[in-house]
């Protein structure tokens, strides 16, 4: 067998079924030890939040960790040192202080705690009833200032602003190049609409059985041989998909 690049979202994808997670962890770690397979976690969580869940759920130590919507990458999470090369990619066209100055003109935007901020992500609380109006106005202000920004509004209260290069799919390509692992030897896993950038490339993709309705609808409209809709939920669905693609037997 050959090594492969395993990339998974955490909440409701890898996590959610502790028994299935233990079984998956055992097989993944054995494959990593024998064939140098790479294990990567990608999550909306901040690095601080990841540390809490990693300890609580006894997650395998990843070969790379991508946090905060692709805005931070670590090759040794225990050292808490972001990868400089990935940060340089994110820095292209990103002017945090100027963007922050424009966003702070909106009193409806309430800054989130410092633990949720980082050099390439600006996070606010924004009430759902006024969210669409405020976001559209903010987009206009930033565009007029010449800034290309990604917006992510979720949980009916959280608004994140981040660079256009902060993309989970681009992060996967970055890791493929770094580790010399081919697209066909890569598998990505997700459960929600925020994982589409992970699942829309040419890599093998696994959508877990407990996926959100929006992602299920996207799958129906974008079916392809390398995209698998699992029956089982969470880690059980990942294991099912890895066996379907014959990465594990």
Secondary structure, DSSP 8 states (H G I E B T S, - for coil): ----EEEEEIIIIISS-HHHHHHHHHHHHHHHHHH--EEEEE-SS-HHHHHHHHHHTT----SEEEETTTTEEES-GGGT-B-HHHHHHHHTT--HHHHHHHHTT-TT-EE--GGG-BTTEEEEE--HHHHHHHHHHHHHHHHHTT--EEEEEETTTEEEEEETT--HHHHHHHHHHHHT--GGGEEEEE-SGGGHHHHSSSSEEEE-TT--HHHHHHHHHS--TTEEE-SS-HHHHHHHHHHHTTS--
